[in-house]
């Protein structure tokens, strides 16, 4: 059994195109798995916990760099393949995800 976990963006980041991409990826993997390919697929969306009294810019940066890694520590398993759905969250590969078991999708590379 292959275990795959998709790490999504914060919904409050309002990155609609990344959400659409993650939805299509999840749907495609589930459809592929229907033919019994033994993939245990989970999708993880972080929760915004920091108070709304802070500015949106500070709140989202704090959430991205502090809250998200803390939330992952609770759900990450060492035997999983991790897929970060957007390069803006690539910092998660340093901690707590294992870099040798993590895929990062990079969108819109512009020179």
Secondary structure, 3 states (H helix, E strand, C coil): CEEEEEECCCHHHCCHHHHHHHHHHHHHHHHHHCCCCCEEEEEECCCCCCCCCCCHHHHHHHHHHHHHHHHHHHHCCCCCEEEECCHHHHHHHCCCCCHHHEEECCCCCCC
